[in-house]
Structures are given as structure tokens and as C-alpha cells.
Amino acid sequence: MSSSKKWLLCSAAGALLLIYLVVGGGRAGERQDKAQMASSGKLRELFQERYEILKTLVESEKHLMKIGQGSRGGIAAATVAMLRAEADLRSTNSQRIEIHEKILTILRENEAAIAREADRGLASAADVAKVRLARIKAQIRIEKMKLAQQASP
């Protein structure tokens, strides 16, 4: 694999981690945000616009991959961001958990791909650790959501 392909792979892994950590961090008051969204047409409209933009970015990443200028990691990063936006549009915790489980599946697949690349010397141990961290963070988030669902009436 050429050094440019290697760089693309590593940058995609980093991008995925960055998107998940920055966009996906658990925020205080998130439940309140969801309740406010349900009552605010403008807020819901903004969430929907964000989702549509991210959906377009996923398609752009897929197109770049087809013409040899994109990466599997780039598609994964864009898809995770889009799914997080979709989760913000959902009204029930069960629906949000279902979407976060899709995110977890993508992160697991990406972790396995980066681990295979590391086995072949095309990715570093740090790259593997970064994607593993993103996957663990996603699992923690799902477990917290499940606990919150059990605790709510």
C-alpha cells in the first residue's frame, strides 16, 4: 500500500474518532434537549437540516470511494455523524438506542478493519487504540441509555 493510501487510512480512523468524541460526547441536559426539541418546531427543523446535510455527506464519501479518492473510514465517519443526527430526531429512548446500536456496529467493523491493517503493518497500534476507544465509548453510551430507560417511569 502506498504512503498516500496509508495516510488516508490513518486519517480516516482519526476522523472517525474525532467525530464520535466531539459530536458524540454525552452531554449534561441531553434529556432536556430532547424534550425541548419535541416542543420547538424551529429546533426540530434545525436538527432535520443537520441530518439532511450529513446524509448528503455520506453520499459524497461513497462517491469519492467509487472514484478511488475516498476511504472506508471516511464513509464510516460520515455515517456515524449522520446516525447521531438521526438519533437526535427520534422521540423515544428505545428508538435512539436502536440507532446507537447501528453506530456501534459500524464502529466494530471499523475497529476490525483497522486491526487487520495493523496486522499487515499499514496502521499503528495507536490507530487501533483510537478506534477501540470510540467503540467502547459507544457501548458505554448505549448502556447509560438503557439504564436511563429502566429508571424512567
C-alpha positions as CSV (number, residue, x, y, z in Angstrom):
1,M,0.0,0.0,0.0
2,S,1.3,3.4,-0.9
3,S,2.1,6.0,1.7
4,S,-0.8,8.2,0.5
5,K,-3.2,5.2,1.0
6,K,-1.7,4.6,4.4
7,W,-2.1,8.2,5.3
8,L,-5.7,8.2,4.1
9,L,-6.5,5.1,6.2
10,C,-4.9,6.6,9.4
11,S,-6.6,10.0,8.8
12,A,-10.0,8.2,8.3
13,A,-9.5,6.4,11.6
14,G,-8.7,9.7,13.3
15,A,-11.6,11.4,11.7
16,L,-14.0,8.7,12.9
17,L,-12.7,9.0,16.5
18,L,-12.8,12.8,16.4
19,I,-16.4,12.9,15.1
20,Y,-17.5,10.4,17.7
21,L,-15.7,12.1,20.6
22,V,-16.7,15.6,19.7
23,V,-20.2,15.1,18.3
24,G,-21.0,12.1,20.3
25,G,-19.9,13.0,23.8
26,G,-22.6,12.6,26.4
27,R,-23.8,16.0,27.4
28,A,-25.5,17.1,30.6
29,G,-29.1,18.1,30.0
30,E,-29.4,15.9,26.9
31,R,-32.8,14.6,28.0
32,Q,-33.9,18.2,28.5
33,D,-32.7,19.0,24.9
34,K,-34.9,16.1,23.6
35,A,-37.9,17.4,25.5
36,Q,-37.4,20.9,24.2
37,M,-36.9,19.6,20.7
38,A,-40.3,18.0,20.8
39,S,-41.9,21.3,21.7
40,S,-39.9,23.5,19.4
41,G,-40.6,23.5,15.7
42,K,-37.6,25.6,15.0
43,L,-35.2,23.3,16.9
44,R,-36.6,20.2,15.2
45,E,-36.2,22.0,11.8
46,L,-32.6,22.6,12.6
47,F,-32.0,19.0,13.7
48,Q,-33.7,17.9,10.4
49,E,-31.5,20.2,8.3
50,R,-28.3,18.9,10.0
51,Y,-29.4,15.3,9.3
52,E,-30.1,16.1,5.6
53,I,-26.6,17.7,5.2
54,L,-24.9,14.8,6.9
55,K,-26.9,12.4,4.7
56,T,-25.5,14.2,1.6
57,L,-22.0,14.0,3.0
58,V,-22.4,10.2,3.4
59,E,-23.3,10.0,-0.3
60,S,-20.4,12.2,-1.2
61,E,-18.0,10.0,0.7
62,K,-19.4,6.9,-1.1
63,H,-18.9,8.6,-4.4
64,L,-15.3,9.5,-3.5
65,M,-14.7,5.9,-2.6
66,K,-16.1,4.8,-6.0
67,I,-13.6,7.0,-7.9
68,G,-10.7,6.0,-5.7
69,Q,-10.4,9.2,-3.7
70,G,-12.3,8.2,-0.5
71,S,-11.9,5.6,2.2
72,R,-13.9,3.1,4.1
73,G,-13.1,5.1,7.2
74,G,-14.3,8.3,5.7
75,I,-17.7,6.7,4.9
76,A,-17.8,5.2,8.4
77,A,-17.1,8.6,10.0
78,A,-19.8,10.4,7.9
79,T,-22.3,7.6,8.6
80,V,-21.7,7.8,12.3
81,A,-22.3,11.5,12.3
82,M,-25.4,11.1,10.2
83,L,-26.8,8.4,12.5
84,R,-26.1,10.6,15.6
85,A,-28.1,13.3,13.9
86,E,-30.9,10.8,13.2
87,A,-30.9,9.7,16.8
88,D,-31.4,13.3,17.8
89,L,-34.6,13.4,15.7
90,R,-36.1,10.4,17.5
91,S,-38.7,10.9,20.2
92,T,-38.2,7.8,22.3
93,N,-35.2,6.4,24.1
94,S,-35.9,3.0,22.5
95,Q,-35.6,4.5,19.0
96,R,-32.4,6.3,20.0
97,I,-30.9,3.1,21.5
98,E,-31.6,1.3,18.2
99,I,-29.8,3.9,16.2
100,H,-26.8,3.9,18.6
101,E,-26.6,0.2,18.2
102,K,-26.2,0.8,14.4
103,I,-23.4,3.2,15.3
104,L,-21.8,0.5,17.5
105,T,-21.9,-2.0,14.6
106,I,-20.1,0.5,12.3
107,L,-17.5,1.2,14.9
108,R,-16.9,-2.6,15.5
109,E,-16.5,-3.1,11.7
110,N,-14.1,-0.2,11.5
111,E,-12.1,-1.5,14.5
112,A,-11.8,-4.9,12.9
113,A,-10.6,-3.3,9.6
114,I,-8.0,-1.1,11.3
115,A,-6.8,-4.1,13.3
116,R,-6.3,-6.1,10.1
117,E,-4.4,-3.1,8.6
118,A,-2.2,-3.0,11.7
119,D,-1.5,-6.7,11.4
120,R,-0.2,-6.0,7.9
121,G,1.8,-3.0,9.1
122,L,-0.4,-0.5,7.5
123,A,-1.8,1.1,10.6
124,S,-0.3,1.7,14.0
125,A,-1.2,0.4,17.4
126,A,-2.3,4.0,18.2
127,D,-4.8,3.8,15.3
128,V,-6.2,0.6,16.7
129,A,-6.4,2.1,20.2
130,K,-8.3,5.2,18.9
131,V,-11.0,3.2,17.1
132,R,-11.2,0.8,20.1
133,L,-11.8,3.9,22.3
134,A,-14.6,5.1,20.0
135,R,-16.2,1.7,20.1
136,I,-16.0,1.5,23.9
137,K,-17.4,5.0,24.3
138,A,-20.4,4.0,22.1
139,Q,-21.0,0.9,24.2
140,I,-20.9,3.0,27.4
141,R,-23.4,5.4,25.9
142,I,-25.8,2.6,25.0
143,E,-25.6,1.1,28.4
144,K,-26.3,4.5,30.0
145,M,-29.3,5.0,27.8
146,K,-30.6,1.6,28.7
147,L,-30.2,2.3,32.4
148,A,-32.0,5.7,32.0
149,Q,-34.8,3.9,30.2
150,Q,-35.1,1.4,33.0
151,A,-35.1,4.1,35.6
152,S,-37.7,6.3,33.9
153,P,-41.4,5.6,34.6
